[in-house]
Each structure stands twice: as structure tokens, then as C-alpha cells.
Amino acid sequence: YPLVGNYGVAERHMESDRIHARAVVMREGVDAEDAPTAEGGWLSWLCDCGVPALSGVDTRALVRHIRDKGAMRGGVFPTEVPEQRARELIAAEPPMAGRDLVGEVTPSEPHELPPAEGVAERAFVAAIDTGIKASIVRNLRQRGVRLRLYPAYTPASELLAASPDAVFLANGPGDPAALDRVVATVRELVGKVPIWGICLGHQLLCRAVGLETFKLPFGHRGANHPVKDLATGKIDITAQKEVEDRLREAERRYRNLVEQLPAAVYLNAAEPVTLPSGQQVYPILYLSQQVTAITGYSPEELQNDPTLWPKLVHPDDRERRLAEIERTDRTGEPYRIEFRLIRRDGRVVWILNNAELARDDAGQPLYWQGIIVDITAQKQVEAALQEAERRYRTLVEQLPAAVYASAAVSVRLEDGEAVYPIYYMSPQIEAITGYTPEQHVADPSLWVRLVHPDDRDRVQAEIARTDRTGEPFRVEYRILHPDGRVVWVLSSAGLVRDEAGRPLYWQGLLVDITEQKLVELARREAEVRYQTLAEQLPAAVIVTAAQPVYLASGDPDYPIIYISPRITEVTGFTPEEFRSTPALWFQRIHPDDKPSVAVEAARTDETGEPFKVEFRFQRKDGRWVWLENSAIMLRDQEGKPLYWHGLLTDITGRKRSETLLSGQLHILERIAQQAPLSEVLEQLCRLVEEQAPELLASVLLLDQEGRLRHGAAPSLPPDYIAAIEGLPIGPDQGSCGTAAYLREPVMVRDIATDPRWAAYRHLGLPHGLRACWSVPVFGSTGEVLATFALYAREPRGPDDREWTLIELATQLAGLAIERWREQEQLRYQAGHDALTGLPNRALFLDRLEHALARVSRSSRRLAVLFVDLDGFKLVNDLF
């Protein structure tokens, strides 16, 4: 073959462990890697292996010479070697006939190869390795053969001792007549073990059974050398006739195939003839029937009139066609041209005319063999595509972004960097990157260099992911503009595939998003400032949808857009809990406050007026707190509602202060109205318990005997109240008895361990009372009137606010008790005689009035008993 190396070379296709040829002579050598499996170029491989090669030789002439003269010795020498010296070296080479080349390729030791991986063993074969091909070894192993390769001169006894299932005689170089030792080994094996061979091995087997071989003067070509039966003198040409029959059948099938092609096939003379008119034409030797469908003329019409075909060519294309004919006549290169023909019916059709010059073995031209294809439809499609491409290009080049198309698979540069060749880049790329489309197409690595160093790893990771998965590519990154600016771009691309799903190219869009990024940066900075401000406010900031979504329960749910972390401090719930629990805000509002809150929410939703309500809210820990919710409606430029922006503030402290003040005024009012002491003291305890819901309040009154009596304790268990009734004051008498005795506050932090409660802890602990803080209540003259105490259900002392409550309650209790005592004294004096202390007429009339009133209400009867003491008035008047 005149051209060598166009497929490249690959180790996997090697049939031997090295090159055994000492030199290579060829007409033309190519250092290409066109085959998909190629690992290197042919010429480079020869250089790496140290094998000299000579090109530019007329190898066809050389082959013909060897065919006529027989095999001969030759050499390839550098130009500096004198011819005479070269001839001497060639003459010193031993002739091929009788030369033992097997010794140069056979192994020195036997070695065994198992069946191919995953293949079960089916046979054990011993091979006499006279230069075995790698493909023979591979094929035997793939068929389950365990193969042992023996040196060519291994004796038969050693082979038989291995008990193989068969012996294989391999191929190899040289003349079998020079291998008598191997022939002797094979002769001993015949009849004792199955034997088969190939090439040289077949020839060795023939010699082993008594046949002779001799070296032909040139390479054997099978059927080119007929075999003569020496006994009859006949030559069996059955096979030749069978070949002739097959050739005729092949020709018939070929003609049928040609005449069924959607194209016209023709044969033209290799050289033109000149007509009397001086016009040169190419006689048509053969023309298939399909030409009628293309031109409207029959093959016979075109063959009989050689001038007809040139006349059919469109006038605008004749000069171009003649130029292509002249070129191919001059060079002998293939003829290929597209041009228009005018059919018999006047229609214009486009045709593709391809032809090649066929030559004989001597290289002489025989004829032009060509094909004519009607490509009118294709041209129409191309025209439509060109128009569509024009419109698409116009559209693309007016987009505010750069459109690009790049290779589906990367290529590696000399430095190892992987880049994607760019097929197309729209003009807008220059405004984005500062480089023209031509610069990007010419240098695919330019894009890689433009990517900001801090973004390259992220971009490369996205490229690797989309190359691996075929998924769309989308990434935002920075590029370095040649004027020093940093430009943000959004690159997005999709992988275009053919109908079979094979990747064709990446088609993408590159958008300058620098302004957008600056806006985003400003927005993020504003968000940070807003978030910082929101999180520093002493209230929770809440941004919700402008309109609620009503749940199945009827509760309104305002989807949360933003909620500050302080919501946890206010309500006990996290922002995530508020987002994940619809209508959580409304569900935790006190039942008594829900109706008013719902009405106000509905009103402000409808009117858009500011929303402001106060309500009780149950925290996550179960405690009730007062909250104030105020919000305003934010709108867009057209006045449409966007969202509610509000604050949720804990006003429990303020509410308690208001309640405390209101409670104090009410208690003072009741005192002034001379309400019963028990009522006043109970209101005082309840007021304190409202301010500190986790505590229990108690007032014990000190009697004349030094014992504490029940005054008020609305939340203490009745059993406990009864148990401590009449508690004597003194040291270690609990909190209250000790405080009254010591005339100072007593803060018991843990009833279970404080020794002052040793005698009473069994009364308090069962009721969950763990701490008790008691303060003596003093009168205006300094005497102890009572004790005020607060009980806690966990061991601890009072905080500042609780201590303030204790002080306030103590003052109010002292005032109420003193006022009650004063009123009791006045009532006593009004109803009793100042001298004797006996009840007087006023008391009698008061009791009589009350008795009569009770009788009238109960329909009972009343009796009055008069006792007359003689002389009592005189005694009374005198004293």
C-alpha cells in the first residue's frame, strides 16, 4: 500500500514484543493518529524503536522487480555511506534460503498462560513457539485454553511428559527447510497427540510427514499459482470457474444495486476527444437509468450525443465546471462539483457530480467513474437554513448578551490545560471581556485566563460536573477585563445532541451582570444594616404577607416573610417555629382577647390603616404575657399592598405596673369605705399574685396572745392554712413566726433544708411549697401587727421586683389593719358605755334593727326580753 501510517499505532495491536524488521521502505509515510484506538504516530513509533525508514520510493516498481527477479538481499544506508561500502555490507548478509530465523524469536524457557479472566478452562495445549502471534495466544485463551509456550527446540519427550490435550505449531519467520530439529520433534509427536499448525507450523508438519518445501522466488499469493496434478497432468480449475461464476453474480448484483441507487452512476473515457467543431467532450462509456429522473433525458440520448451534457449545464455555472475539469485532468485528483442543470422540461435542478480516475496496475488512466446526485431539495433546505441562520444571527447579535458555541469535549494544550475549542462567538463578547470574537475563537485558553483566580476552582468544578452528567451548565463568576475592571458574568449553556443522543456542542449565553451584582451587594448591605437594627430593637420585628390565608379552623395565617431572632425572647418560640406553624401567633392569643384582635385585623386588612392591639399571649413555657402588636401596610409604587411591617413588644411589665397602680387605688378605696379587713387583705394577696403569678401570697394577723391567725391566703391549700392556724411566734417557727418574733424579714430559700422550718416542713413540702419569704407588718407606733409572706414552688430567693412587691404589700397591709382596728375601736365606743363598758342603747337599737330586718326576710318571729333592775337608774346617774 503506497500510504503507510495514516491510522497510527497502538500497543494493543502488536503481534510481537518488538519490531523484527530491520528497516522500512515505503512510498509515503504519515505520522497520523486517525484511528480511535491510536496511541501514537507511525513515524514517531519507528523513531522510538530505532528502526530506520525510507520514504519517497516507487514501491510499486520495487514490488514488480522483486516479483520478476525473486527475493534478494538489500540495505538502507545513510547518504554518507559510500555505494561500494554499501554493496559490500549487503553481500555479507546471509541469504534467506536455509536461514534459521526462528532462533532469533523463540523463547529461551517455557512459560504458561491461563485462560482469559472469567473463562473456564476447557483444554491444555502445548505450543511450539517459533514466533507465535499475540492474537493467536489471545484467541486461544479466550476459548478456555490453558496454553504453555515451549522453545522451538524442545524435545518431543518433554512435550509428551506434560500430557497436553493437543500440540499447536505456531507461525514464524524463515525457511522451514532450515528447521530439521523442529521437524524431527514434530515427527515424534505425530500419532501420539493431536497436532495442528498455521503458516510455518503447517509447513513443518508437512515436512514431518515426508513432504518437501522450497522457497519461491517471491511471495506466495495463493490462487495466483495453480496446482498441477503430477499423476494426470491436469490442472483443476473448478475453483477458478466457481470464482468466475461468483464474479458474474457479483457483477449482476452490483448492476442491480447501482440501478437502484437514488443517483446516476456513469463511466467516462479517461481522455477527452475533440469534435470537428473543436469542442472537447468525454465519451460516455456507461450511464445508469437514474439519469432520466434527474435530467429528463435517457442514457441513450446522452451517450449518442456527447455535446448534449455540456449544453444542459446552467450558463452561470459552465465556466466554473470547465475550471474543475481542467484541474482534475491536470492533477488526476478526484472531481467534485455542485452546479445547476436545465432539465428537458425547463426546470433548473442542482446536482452533485463526484468522480475519480481509475488506473491500471501500471498507473495508467483507465476511465472516470462517477456519480450524479440530485441535490435540489438539499439546496432548498440549505437556502432556508441560510436564511434562518441570517435571521438567527441578526437576532443573536442584537441580544444584550454574548452567544457562544463550543466543543462538547475538551482538548488539552501542550501545557496540559484542558480547553474547549470555540466554534462561534457573537460580537457582544468584546463589550463584556474586551476581546474580539476572533481572538476568543483563535485562542480557546483566553477564556480560562480571564476568569478571576478566586473563582477558577468553582468554575472548573461546575465544568467537571456538567461534563460528567451532561446537565445544563450555569455559574456566576468574575472575569478580569484588560482595562483593569472586574466584571461579573452569568454563563449558562446546554449540551446539544444529535438524534442518537451523542453530544455535538455546548450552546450558551454570557451575560454581564456587574450592575445586578452591585445592586445585590447594596441590597445585602442594606439587609445587614436592617437586620442589625431589627435585632437590636427591644421588640420582635415581623414582616408578613399583606393578606391572610384562612385555615380550616377559621384562624387567619399571615405567611411570614421575615421575623427577627428576638421573637424567641418575647414568646419563647423560635423564628423557625413561627414559620413552620401556620397561625401560631393567633392560636396562642388569650381566648378572651381573640375576638377583638380578629376584628381589628379584618378592619385594617380592608382599610390598610395602621394595626395596633394589646392582648395576652401564652408563651411556649405556658406563662401568659401581655404583648402589643403594631404594624403598618407597605405598598408598591402603584399603591398595591406588599406586606405588613410590624413590631411585637412585650408590655407585661407596663401592664403589671398599670394593674398594680389600679389595684393599690382600689384597695385604698376599699379601706376608706371601711370594707371588711378579710376582703381587703384577700384583694391585696390577689393583687400581688397577679403581678407574680408563680408565687402564693399570705397574711397572718398577730393576736394578743402572741399567735398568728389567718388573715388572707386565697391560693394556699385549705389544709395548710388550717394546720398553721394559731402558729406561735418565736425562733425557728417557720418564716412567719420567726419574722414576727425577730421583727425583721426572714428569707427561707429552701424549706426542705432550712432549720427554721424543721418543725413545719412536713406541712409545706407535700403541697409543693419550697421557699417562703416573710416580712413583719408594723403599725404606726412600731408594734408588729401581722406578717406578709410569699411562697415559691422552687428553692430560691426573691428578685428585686418581687422584693418591691413585698414592701408595697407590707405597707398596704399595715395601713388596712390599723384602719380596721381604728374603725373597730370607734364602733365599740359607739355601742358601749364609757364607764362600765356595757352595751348601750345605741348598740341595742342597732342590733334590734338588724334582727327585725332578718325576721322580715325569713318570715320568722322575734321576741324581746326586758329585764328591770330596781334602782339601777339612780346608781347609774350617781356614778
TORNUGU-781516 format. One line per field, with one value per residue (C-alpha): chain; x, y, z. Coordinates in steps of 0.001 Angstrom, whole numbers, plus 500000, padded with zeros to 6 digits. Layout:
<pts>
mol <- A,...
east <- X,...
north <- Y,...
up <- Z,...
</pts>
This chain:
<pts>
mol <- A,A,A,A,A,A,A,A,A,A,A,A,A,A,A,A,A,A,A,A,A,A,A,A,A,A,A,A,A,A,A,A,A,A,A,A,A,A,A,A,A,A,A,A,A,A,A,A,A,A,A,A,A,A,A,A,A,A,A,A,A,A,A,A,A,A,A,A,A,A,A,A,A,A,A,A,A,A,A,A,A,A,A,A,A,A,A,A,A,A,A,A,A,A,A,A,A,A,A,A,A,A,A,A,A,A,A,A,A,A,A,A,A,A,A,A,A,A,A,A,A,A,A,A,A,A,A,A,A,A,A,A,A,A,A,A,A,A,A,A,A,A,A,A,A,A,A,A,A,A,A,A,A,A,A,A,A,A,A,A,A,A,A,A,A,A,A,A,A,A,A,A,A,A,A,A,A,A,A,A,A,A,A,A,A,A,A,A,A,A,A,A,A,A,A,A,A,A,A,A,A,A,A,A,A,A,A,A,A,A,A,A,A,A,A,A,A,A,A,A,A,A,A,A,A,A,A,A,A,A,A,A,A,A,A,A,A,A,A,A,A,A,A,A,A,A,A,A,A,A,A,A,A,A,A,A,A,A,A,A,A,A,A,A,A,A,A,A,A,A,A,A,A,A,A,A,A,A,A,A,A,A,A,A,A,A,A,A,A,A,A,A,A,A,A,A,A,A,A,A,A,A,A,A,A,A,A,A,A,A,A,A,A,A,A,A,A,A,A,A,A,A,A,A,A,A,A,A,A,A,A,A,A,A,A,A,A,A,A,A,A,A,A,A,A,A,A,A,A,A,A,A,A,A,A,A,A,A,A,A,A,A,A,A,A,A,A,A,A,A,A,A,A,A,A,A,A,A,A,A,A,A,A,A,A,A,A,A,A,A,A,A,A,A,A,A,A,A,A,A,A,A,A,A,A,A,A,A,A,A,A,A,A,A,A,A,A,A,A,A,A,A,A,A,A,A,A,A,A,A,A,A,A,A,A,A,A,A,A,A,A,A,A,A,A,A,A,A,A,A,A,A,A,A,A,A,A,A,A,A,A,A,A,A,A,A,A,A,A,A,A,A,A,A,A,A,A,A,A,A,A,A,A,A,A,A,A,A,A,A,A,A,A,A,A,A,A,A,A,A,A,A,A,A,A,A,A,A,A,A,A,A,A,A,A,A,A,A,A,A,A,A,A,A,A,A,A,A,A,A,A,A,A,A,A,A,A,A,A,A,A,A,A,A,A,A,A,A,A,A,A,A,A,A,A,A,A,A,A,A,A,A,A,A,A,A,A,A,A,A,A,A,A,A,A,A,A,A,A,A,A,A,A,A,A,A,A,A,A,A,A,A,A,A,A,A,A,A,A,A,A,A,A,A,A,A,A,A,A,A,A,A,A,A,A,A,A,A,A,A,A,A,A,A,A,A,A,A,A,A,A,A,A,A,A,A,A,A,A,A,A,A,A,A,A,A,A,A,A,A,A,A,A,A,A,A,A,A,A,A,A,A,A,A,A,A,A,A,A,A,A,A,A,A,A,A,A,A,A,A,A,A,A,A,A,A,A,A,A,A,A,A,A,A,A,A,A,A,A,A,A,A,A,A,A,A,A,A,A,A,A,A,A,A,A,A,A,A,A,A,A,A,A,A,A,A,A,A,A,A,A,A,A,A,A,A,A,A,A,A,A,A,A,A,A,A,A,A,A,A,A,A,A,A,A,A,A,A,A,A,A,A,A,A,A,A,A,A,A,A,A,A,A,A,A,A,A,A,A,A,A,A,A,A,A,A,A,A,A,A,A,A,A,A,A,A,A,A,A,A,A,A,A,A,A,A,A,A,A,A,A,A,A,A,A,A,A,A,A,A,A,A,A,A,A,A,A,A,A,A,A,A,A,A,A,A,A,A,A,A,A,A,A,A,A,A,A,A,A,A,A,A,A,A,A,A,A,A,A,A,A,A,A,A,A,A,A,A,A,A,A,A,A,A,A,A,A,A,A
east <- 500000,501612,500469,501667,500841,497541,495852,498585,499892,498772,500449,497244,497526,501131,501554,505069,507074,509156,509788,511688,512100,515498,514246,511084,510780,507608,506283,504801,504890,502342,502714,498934,496678,493365,492200,490136,492454,495708,498281,500920,502136,503761,506931,507329,506993,509699,512000,511298,512114,515320,514138,515316,512673,512922,510082,509681,510398,508301,507293,505054,508088,510123,507475,507297,511101,511113,508233,510257,513724,512855,513736,517091,519247,519156,520021,519085,522045,522696,523788,527309,527975,529769,527977,530810,530787,527031,527320,529927,527690,524748,526854,527930,524323,523401,520724,517188,517108,518170,518486,517230,515342,513315,516232,516031,512394,511755,511695,514531,512284,508742,506053,502375,499337,495938,492593,491367,489895,486396,486717,486653,489462,488431,491767,495521,497580,501336,502586,505944,506697,508528,507390,503735,501428,499918,496428,496705,497595,494741,492156,493154,492924,489540,488290,489240,492712,495474,498479,502122,504632,507775,511066,511233,513928,512174,512415,509238,509694,509366,506230,504620,505544,503313,500296,498741,495356,496933,500107,499977,502668,502924,503722,507198,509848,512293,512613,511133,513910,516374,514460,515282,515457,511909,510731,512210,510324,507033,507656,507909,504643,502627,500174,500692,498855,496556,498606,497613,499507,499386,501775,505304,503848,501787,504897,506821,504006,504166,507900,507417,505140,507531,506701,509234,509159,511151,511334,509585,511411,508769,505882,503216,499791,497570,495427,497934,499921,497772,498486,499165,498241,501511,499798,497343,498993,495736,495102,491830,490176,486918,487695,488563,485253,483416,485173,484156,480548,480696,482185,479366,476811,478547,478502,474762,474111,476339,474420,471129,472454,473723,470451,468513,470632,468957,471683,473043,476304,478480,481781,483525,486604,489793,490765,488576,488081,487969,484924,485133,483794,486827,484792,486331,483990,484340,482647,480182,481005,478132,475238,472600,468871,468518,469871,466432,464780,467437,467704,464619,466913,467530,471006,470996,470300,473165,475548,474694,475201,478309,477613,474208,475506,477591,474563,472428,474770,473351,475124,476181,477921,479652,482884,483235,482592,485211,487756,487150,487554,490851,492125,491345,492657,495917,496320,494372,492745,489072,486492,483820,481488,477953,476201,472829,471327,468444,466123,464269,461095,462935,463182,466501,467919,471010,473324,476394,478873,481675,484186,487558,490086,490518,494015,495619,498443,500961,499229,497847,494396,491521,488311,486466,483946,481421,478033,475424,473043,470030,470574,467833,465890,469092,469918,466439,466895,470334,468865,466162,468781,470972,468008,467172,470820,470832,467751,469164,472498,470700,468681,471700,473827,471128,470810,472221,474474,477147,476079,478664,479044,481953,483113,481330,484671,487735,491204,494483,497106,500828,500956,498252,495491,492061,490164,487045,487523,485064,483018,481179,481215,478849,480201,478809,481691,484039,481940,481984,485577,487460,488488,487030,485177,488119,490546,488352,487998,491722,492787,490404,492584,491888,488586,490323,492883,490158,488427,489191,491716,489353,486584,488552,488178,484420,484060,486213,484116,480932,482571,483600,480088,478315,480871,480225,476416,475542,473300,472952,475928,475182,477594,478228,481856,484163,486455,489397,488844,492037,491281,491642,487931,486403,483281,480648,479155,476482,477417,474727,474871,473096,474563,473179,472914,472218,469252,471166,471819,475523,476925,477530,478445,477711,475499,475489,474928,477303,475594,477261,475623,478026,475327,472980,475722,476372,472660,472633,475662,473966,470785,472688,474448,471069,469654,472575,472018,468275,468796,471302,468842,465937,467867,468912,465370,463765,460964,460484,460320,457846,457221,454233,452127,449634,446627,445999,445283,442404,442912,440213,439808,438978,442193,443950,447521,449771,452712,455955,458485,460914,460965,463812,465530,464209,460853,462243,462870,459340,457333,459628,459154,461968,461624,461633,458700,456713,457440,456563,453395,450555,448656,450817,450530,446704,446368,448316,446257,444118,440565,439099,441260,440909,437602,438839,442159,440381,438031,440908,442924,439986,439357,442964,443316,440374,441296,445075,445169,447835,447185,447677,446312,447208,446461,447524,449732,450665,454398,455930,456626,452920,453227,450862,452389,450950,452013,451492,451332,451653,452109,451830,450982,453799,452759,454420,454660,451155,449732,449199,449769,453133,453339,452724,455772,455290,456688,455716,456573,456346,454343,453818,455844,453833,450561,451567,452504,449130,447375,449433,448585,444921,444933,446526,443935,441138,442479,442878,439337,438033,439916,438354,434947,435582,435346,435891,439536,439368,438134,440856,443625,442369,442360,445906,447077,445397,446941,450423,449734,448624,451957,453899,451728,454283,454069,451433,450646,449619,448763,448801,447435,449194,446742,447136,448409,451398,449915,449416,445906,444673,444138,444121,445695,443458,445795,447265,445761,442997,444666,447845,446002,444231,447496,449309,446343,447443,451166,453151,455871,459425,462779,462633,458868,458949,459332,456334,456667,460392,459877,457243,459467,462678,460816,462803,462395,463131,464104,463938,465290,464714,462080,463460,466833,466345,466411,463808,461269,462297,459009,456811,458379,456193,453239,454541,456517,453554,451836,454849,455924,459740,460584,458955,459883,458143,458212,456660,453882,454372,451844,452440,453692,456127,454222,454009,450506,450923,453261,453130,454643,455264,455653,457568,457337,461086,464004,465112,465129,463123,464321,464284,460813,459381,461036,459404,456018,456655,457460,454368,452095,453500,452736,449177,448544,449739,447506,444459,444983,445477,442433,440399,441482,440593,437157,436624,437503,435104,432332,432969,432875,429660,427873,429244,429079,432343,432222,431027,431901,428421,426437,424372,421021,422582,424019,420689,418744,421295,421055,417249,417108,419278,417179,413919,415364,416380,412946,411207,413334,412867,409259,410358,409121,411051,410793,412293,413056,413047,414902,414051,416716,415339,417247,419659,418994,419889,423128,423831,423166,425276,428279
north <- 500000,503284,505243,503921,505253,507013,505024,505418,502661,501132,498675,496631,495730,494480,490849,490631,492091,494266,495260,492474,494318,495987,498806,500086,501213,502999,505358,507821,507766,509582,510331,510473,509115,508907,505577,505890,503405,505024,505755,507395,508140,505549,507505,508554,504917,503814,506510,505437,501819,502777,501422,503404,504282,505427,507167,508590,505197,503871,500759,499507,499329,497732,495035,494298,493968,491512,489590,489143,488642,486836,487593,489303,490995,494750,497510,501005,503285,506904,509053,509382,505610,505108,502937,500437,500014,499566,496851,495036,495091,493747,490970,489993,489387,485649,484656,483979,480411,477962,480663,479833,482943,481043,481020,484814,484882,481690,481997,480595,478989,477548,479724,479039,481305,480562,481015,484592,486176,484901,481972,478377,476024,473692,472304,472274,472978,472878,475289,475142,478863,479594,483240,482957,485954,487668,487476,483647,483464,485824,483907,480532,481862,483457,479997,478445,477119,476884,477499,476567,478100,475951,476955,475759,473180,471493,467655,465649,463723,466899,467891,464470,464407,467429,465352,468160,467719,468887,470421,473625,474506,478292,480680,482144,483598,481983,478801,475564,473613,475104,473705,469984,469734,471082,468775,465798,466804,467073,463686,462076,463687,462547,459808,460328,463595,465762,468335,471339,474329,477531,479171,477999,475425,473945,473688,471975,469434,468722,468095,465900,463527,463304,466245,468755,472539,475022,478815,480616,483476,485896,485989,483293,484662,481582,481118,483043,479786,476884,473434,470700,467067,465314,461935,463086,466258,468120,471415,471526,474849,474138,476753,479234,478623,478971,482293,483381,482453,484389,487366,487331,487086,489898,491998,491351,492310,495366,496470,495956,497905,500703,500995,501139,503912,507332,508653,508182,506219,506768,505828,508363,507991,508949,511372,513816,513669,516676,517043,518566,521741,521889,521145,518646,516093,512930,509909,508260,504554,503750,505696,504284,504767,507173,509968,510231,511215,513891,515425,514232,512596,508848,507300,506509,510136,511372,508634,509193,512955,513763,517517,517287,517111,520311,522098,521180,522974,526317,529194,530774,527535,526479,528382,527039,523454,523744,525026,521929,519630,521285,520987,517270,516484,518167,516633,513367,514282,513423,515560,517139,519987,521212,523011,523583,521719,522755,519771,518881,520395,523668,523257,524060,521364,521302,518261,516966,515392,513278,511202,509526,508445,504639,503407,500065,498380,500446,503624,504388,506099,503787,505808,508270,506605,508978,509581,512281,513143,515463,517834,520320,519588,519806,523166,524425,523318,524932,528164,528043,527266,530124,532469,531107,531438,535031,535837,533930,535721,539087,538174,536838,539865,542204,540414,542201,539189,537151,533887,531149,527570,525430,521848,519158,517629,519439,519224,519508,522084,521418,522577,520038,522614,521472,523936,523827,524935,527730,527327,530644,533771,536707,540300,541314,539418,542340,544702,542163,540842,543446,540838,540289,537118,536280,536409,534055,531585,531654,531168,528887,529288,533042,532462,530396,533133,535764,534004,535637,533495,533302,531843,529354,526349,526897,527296,524230,522204,523176,522261,518856,518230,519101,517200,514144,514406,516296,518549,522280,524470,527591,529593,533202,534343,537285,537987,540350,542990,544213,547764,546553,546308,543239,542164,539798,537418,534746,531858,529314,526598,523463,520410,519987,516357,514570,512284,509342,511298,511852,515224,517742,521011,523331,526309,529072,532649,535014,537957,540921,541033,543510,546135,543491,542277,545834,546240,542891,543944,547216,545315,542806,545642,547309,543994,543605,547112,546494,543115,544616,547368,544919,542571,545415,546720,545800,544152,541464,542710,540812,541176,539209,538882,541692,539365,536343,532770,531381,527866,525218,526237,529784,531177,533782,532904,535686,533970,535214,536927,537907,537577,538724,536407,538485,536731,533911,536306,537721,534499,531553,530284,530348,532054,528583,527502,530583,529886,526194,526506,528274,530858,530188,533893,533805,530383,531467,534624,534520,533330,536499,538681,536773,538361,541943,541100,539366,542317,544818,542633,542344,546100,547086,544419,546048,549687,549464,551644,551015,547991,548255,545939,544756,541190,538382,535707,532289,531746,528397,527736,528243,531685,534456,537746,540977,541882,544962,544326,547353,547261,549398,548354,548881,549379,549405,552406,551722,551630,547857,546196,544470,543336,544220,545544,545342,545193,542750,544212,542574,545071,542726,544976,548034,546144,544879,548395,549647,546765,547308,551001,550318,547587,549891,552585,550056,548692,552194,552969,549829,550767,554218,552617,550582,547282,544166,543511,539965,541339,543982,541541,538995,541665,542583,538968,538563,541795,540519,537124,538811,540635,537425,534508,531904,532957,532429,535296,535066,537473,536224,538505,538619,538341,539489,536056,536115,533731,534191,533915,533518,536846,536026,533403,532919,530448,528396,524929,524990,522076,524026,527168,525145,523472,526738,528480,529814,529491,530859,533360,532624,531458,528518,528934,528849,532047,533973,533030,533836,537154,538325,537269,538846,541860,541527,539868,536149,534774,530963,529835,526103,524846,521316,522244,525434,524618,527319,525086,521869,521640,522662,521410,518308,520681,522677,520187,517904,520921,521773,524746,525001,528607,531196,534859,536605,540263,541638,544238,547145,549631,553370,553020,550233,547227,544031,543738,540815,539099,539170,536139,534882,531168,529792,526301,526059,526705,530326,533829,536861,539009,542811,543142,540552,542327,545593,543822,542542,546045,547519,544752,545186,548906,548388,545572,547737,550604,548324,546608,549884,551491,548354,548488,552164,551522,548603,550848,553568,551060,549639,553028,553983,550873,550614,552667,554515,553846,550316,549059,547601,547791,550959,551887,552718,549198,547776,549691,548686,545005,545278,546851,544098,541431,542887,543011,539363,538375,540222,538447,534962,535236,534281,535634,537869,538190,540992,540327,543255,542993,545655,546331,548304,551448,550952,554399,556046,554118,554907,558588,558866,557089
up <- 500000,498940,502039,505418,508892,508317,511105,513704,516013,519314,521676,521941,518226,518438,517384,518816,521659,519325,515713,513907,510599,510342,508109,506420,502777,501676,499054,501606,505397,507566,511265,511934,514721,512893,514339,517548,519267,518084,520787,518612,515092,512808,512091,515730,516774,514313,515690,519285,518347,516480,513104,510036,507474,503872,502015,498526,496911,493984,495878,493055,490744,493532,494061,490342,490267,493204,491607,488420,489941,493183,496800,497163,499738,500196,502593,503768,504471,505407,502472,503836,503368,500011,497473,497297,501058,500979,498353,500459,503502,501504,500033,503546,504583,504568,502017,503178,501803,504508,507131,510645,511797,514371,516791,516927,518068,520066,523908,525994,528640,528630,530231,530829,530390,531997,530191,529890,533017,533711,531216,532461,531379,528547,527285,527869,524717,524328,521631,519893,519805,516549,516659,517649,517114,520173,518611,518346,522043,522936,520888,522341,525908,525227,524204,527527,526590,529174,526944,527590,525146,524577,522917,519295,520038,522950,522549,521965,525215,527264,525378,525824,529514,530053,528791,526685,525047,521783,520325,518307,515737,515554,512742,512411,510104,507717,505690,507189,505423,507907,510927,510813,514611,514931,512107,513987,517143,515233,513568,517021,518093,515068,516047,519789,520354,518196,516229,514190,512860,510891,508389,509275,511651,508801,506632,509467,509834,506067,506217,509306,507321,504346,502077,500793,500752,498718,498743,495882,494223,495508,497933,497537,496528,496746,493650,491521,491342,490041,491411,488807,489449,488529,488121,485426,484188,484704,486443,488369,487539,489356,491933,489168,487460,490714,491176,487668,488418,491669,489822,487276,490102,491924,488747,488379,491959,491568,488449,490286,493238,491017,489157,492432,493885,494256,491945,488425,488027,484969,483341,481085,478943,480735,477994,476059,472286,470009,467754,464260,465793,468055,471196,473601,475155,477263,475597,477982,478392,480755,482271,484630,484153,487095,484898,483243,486528,487030,483532,481626,479014,478593,478960,475248,474290,476378,475153,471467,471693,473770,473309,474994,478576,478391,476899,479942,482333,483546,481765,485052,486147,482868,483441,486989,485766,482979,485536,487730,484658,483729,487300,487630,484119,485066,488533,488302,491619,492334,490570,492760,491952,492579,489714,488097,485116,482913,482529,479355,480859,481562,485315,486976,489259,491432,491097,492898,490469,492013,490024,490441,487818,487756,486812,485913,487843,485918,486988,483552,483439,482514,482897,485090,487397,488864,490426,489829,492687,492517,495466,494602,497782,499813,498225,499021,502625,502680,501368,504017,506639,505447,505695,509129,510130,508866,510921,513912,513634,513410,516490,518375,517589,518908,522238,525321,525865,524102,522467,522009,520814,521961,521531,523533,524589,525832,524260,526119,525252,525362,528986,529916,530333,529135,526928,524786,521150,520344,517158,517333,519470,518918,518664,522074,523703,523067,525203,528057,528006,525980,523381,519908,518860,516572,519495,521539,518646,517851,521483,523463,526575,526639,528430,531139,531741,532081,534989,538333,540302,543288,541081,538937,541217,541473,537690,536989,539459,537587,534255,535638,536950,533704,531594,533748,533835,530650,532737,531940,532888,534968,537071,538086,538276,537766,534805,534600,531899,530154,531343,534945,535779,537397,535507,536878,534279,534256,531962,531149,528496,527368,525644,522107,520985,517702,517073,518591,521768,521082,522261,519458,521143,524063,523214,525767,526798,528593,530323,532021,535482,537072,537646,539035,541386,542590,543267,545085,547121,548080,548919,551066,552868,553457,554654,557061,558388,558654,560303,562748,563593,563873,566121,568434,568945,572300,570325,567656,564055,561880,558137,556820,553681,553135,553202,555426,554443,556462,557827,558113,561760,560656,562149,559972,558955,557692,555854,557393,555138,557911,561693,563913,566420,569318,568837,570971,573835,573517,573024,573744,570161,567569,564166,562560,564736,563707,560005,560200,562317,560489,562562,565658,566567,566590,568235,571354,571989,575155,574304,575843,573557,570258,569118,569464,567770,564853,564354,564299,561905,559492,559659,558939,556219,554476,555045,555083,558198,560861,563041,566831,569518,573010,574058,576317,574776,576125,575841,574943,578634,579413,581050,579988,578907,577583,574027,571908,568150,565911,562135,559029,555470,552927,549296,545861,543547,542268,545761,545820,549219,549550,553169,556811,558655,562398,565915,568650,572059,575477,577606,580536,582816,581841,582190,585587,586681,585486,587229,590373,590483,589790,592454,595030,594392,594648,597942,599368,598240,599974,603127,603061,602549,605707,603847,605966,606731,605309,601994,601820,602714,600153,597418,598445,598115,594754,593503,594394,592815,589585,589490,590241,589011,590071,593754,596521,598968,602642,605532,609152,611940,615336,618264,621871,622911,620556,617996,614268,612953,609365,607651,603920,601627,598547,596779,599630,600190,602897,604724,605055,606235,608936,610001,610712,612380,615810,614982,617947,617216,618208,616831,614403,613988,610191,608179,609564,613270,613162,611285,613795,616682,615327,613929,610692,607286,607086,603634,603633,600246,600746,603202,602862,604390,606439,610207,610929,609166,610875,612799,609859,606636,606763,606408,603422,601291,600460,598929,596761,598879,598627,599637,601897,602340,605258,606403,609644,609227,611633,612959,613136,616683,615806,617102,614950,613527,611155,608686,604872,603134,599595,598846,595819,594362,593730,596083,595547,596953,595793,592907,593011,591570,593976,596898,595781,595758,599296,600553,598883,600206,603708,603693,602397,604881,607794,606687,606289,609656,611528,609852,610630,614285,614499,612987,615310,618293,617192,616605,620083,621759,619952,621218,624749,627921,628523,632250,632510,629110,628799,625536,625375,623888,620510,620217,621423,618791,616077,616995,617210,613735,612239,613998,612707,609180,609345,610654,607847,605237,606753,607953,611438,614779,617167,620958,623080,626720,629154,632483,635064,637717,640689,641483,638503,637121,640425,640631,637032,637496,640611,639199
</pts>
